[in-house]
Amino acid sequence: MRGADTPGEARFAGLEPGGWFLADPEPVLIVDPVATLIQANPAGWRLIEASAALSLRRERVAFAEADAQHAFSRGLTEAALTGTSRVILRGNDGHWRPLELRAWPVRPSDLVFVAFCGEPRPLAEVDGIMRAFGLTAAEGEVLRQLTAGAPPKEIARQLGVSTNTVRSHLRTLYLKMHARGIAGVIRQVMRLVR
């Protein structure tokens, strides 16, 4: 499903995103506000073809996890309305991945760029965030592991503590960082380390 067979292409004939689009090493998709795939760069096609977490269903970009699909849909709507959105999705492999969604400059309400930004980088420097939010050393280590993409069970295994202990630290992180859930903590950290 490439080239002339790309879903939605007839609707947007003549769309020319430029050479950067094809050369970008990160997966980039162009979709409409309801996630119909218009174009994908080569890295985007490789992601669609190889990923168990992402696929095309009836010409639309679809995520295997319902939470990821809902977050993606909200991000598309926000990007179409405001011009930009940032979404952090948890894949079925347990890792967090940021997406940048930007409205197409010429037709902002019709088309959205979706750039998969790869794996979130682990935070080598958590000290500043620890000081800013008054985190303990244990909470900081849980935060460091979390931003590296580890789920709570893996964090517990790596730190040699129970999953309940990690969940207790997570609840404290939510309170101290004024975040709702793990995604909220990750979003807060990503905003601070941009």
Buried (B, 14 or more C-beta within 10 A) or exposed (E): EEEEEBBBBEEBEEBEBEEEBEEBEEBBBBBBBEBBBBBBBBBBBEBBEEBEBBEBEEBBBBBEBEEBBEBBBEBBBBBBEEBEBBBBBBBEEEBBBBBBBBBBEEEBEBBBBBBBBEEBEEBEEBEEBBEEBEBEEBBBBBBBBBBBBBBBEBBBEBBEBEBEBBBBBBEBBBEBBEBEEBBBBBBBBBEEBE
